[in-house]
């Protein structure tokens, strides 16, 4: 097995990659969001366009049920995006569009906030600026909005499992709503360009 892994690594790096053929980045703001692990891969489609695919994952629970302060912002997110660069790919201003889906469970972050668990899907618009720090490193700043639809269930507390109910006593299950939110395209990203 070790020989196969070594062979795969050798084959991967034996192909010649030219400058600005491929990028990997991570959003530092996501890491600050309760340790959300994230990675984005990018590939230029030409001088002014690039294609990006990314994932985000946060499995963490914080606080304690016994102490009455549990909270979480758990999520699994996948997206596919494209960016347009007026000057050159990976440098200067950019604007983009992204298709995104997310499975989430968040709650307990603020006193009045109810816990929601569900899925959301939508389309995002974003824009930003990319600074070339060196031949292979960039710093990317961006802002974005995400609009779509969410299907979820609301709970009274992060881990109690008691479903909220309507005033007439019917349980609130599988509610759906349209939303417009700040996107995880809001970023301070560190990018490595191969």
Secondary structure, DSSP 8 states (H G I E B T S, - for coil): -HHHHHHHHHHHHHS---TTS-EEEEEHHHHHTTS-EEEEEEEESSSSEEEEEEEEEE--EES-TTTT--EEEEEEEEEEEEEE-SSBTTBEEEEEEEEEEEEEEEE-SSTT--EEEEEEEEEEEEEEEEEE-SSSEEEEEEEEEEEEEEEEEEESSTTT--B-B-TTS-B--SEEEEEEEE-TT-EEEEEEE-
